[in-house]
Amino acid sequence: MTPIQTRDPLQIAESWMREGRDVAIATVVETWGSAPRPVGSHLVIDADGHFEGSVSGGCVEGAVVAEAADVLEDGKPRMLEFGVADETAWEVGLSCGGRIKVYVERLG
Amino acid sequence: MDPYSLKKLNALRKERRAAILLTDLGDGRDRVIAEGDAVAGALGEAVAKAFRSGKSGTVEADGRSFFLNVHLPPPRLVMIGAVHISQVLAPMARLVGFDVHIVDPRTAFASPERFPEVRLDAEWPEDALARTPLDPYCALAALTHDPKIDDPAIRRALDAGCFYIGALGSRKTHAKRIERLTAAGVPQPALDLIRAPIGLPIGAASPAEIAVAILAEIIDALRSRGIEPRKGEAA
């Protein structure tokens, strides 16, 4: 019955911010094929690598968290693209065969 | 993301108000647009479309690339009447993704045995809806056939701008309802928003079929509603 779930990434981002933690927000901005999480999904990450939410259901979260550390350091947003995992094109990828674009930015 | 945008977005979501976080993918600047805020030009059209469809996505406008992340409140279906139709409509609506709330002051109808796992208030609509107010992301289905229960709920739904208001009953029953509401001072444009007889005309016969007709009509109303909440002008 509660309109907003307790593990809501954007609420968690706000509470982390209140605690004075540095926060990065990753958002799925585009998907092609069978993507596990819909456009608009969030993953929030702090400077120690804690995270909540998901952008892919586990396939690329590790890479996004690593990239978030750089975003927090230099403050520049980044657009990441992930596709099917294979040796030549992608180190990490989506086993389901889709492609996603993830925007990673610093909060503040 | 601007911390102010995040706070504003979370505040609107808490209030069950529709909002879009608009991010300029070129420079990373963002702002929050609440439903009903004026946005000019091509971007304004994209914003209106996003509010209607509830779909997030990237749009090109004015030579720039924007990401629109749409946050709509979860739609809620409020049924007035713990009747036979409600017993089938409640689980169907939950499957479709609606929060379900049933109100009926008649305790013989509104028993937890008849409505397991559903929010059920055995109270008059005035009391139940004062505690959990209706809003533009609520649908109201008045199903009791009893004017003293249905009518006050319909008036509250018109005041709140519910995206769907349906009332059970034949054309004759509805004509009498219109007479009563007119006498009570509800203006014609508001009365026109009431869908009665309730449900899409698919020849539904059984309670389950009627529930399908109602649910389909509700989904149609949700997906085709304008950016402005449909406000009744009832006092």
Interface residues (C-beta under 8 A of the other chain):
Chain A: M1 P3 I4 L10 Q11 A13 E14 M17 I25 T27 V29 E30 P38 V39 G40 P77 M79 Y103 E105 R106 L107 G108
Chain B: M1 D2 P3 L6 K7 L9 N10 R13 K14 R16 T23 L25 G28 K55 S56 G57 T58 F67 N69 V70 P73 P74 D99 R119
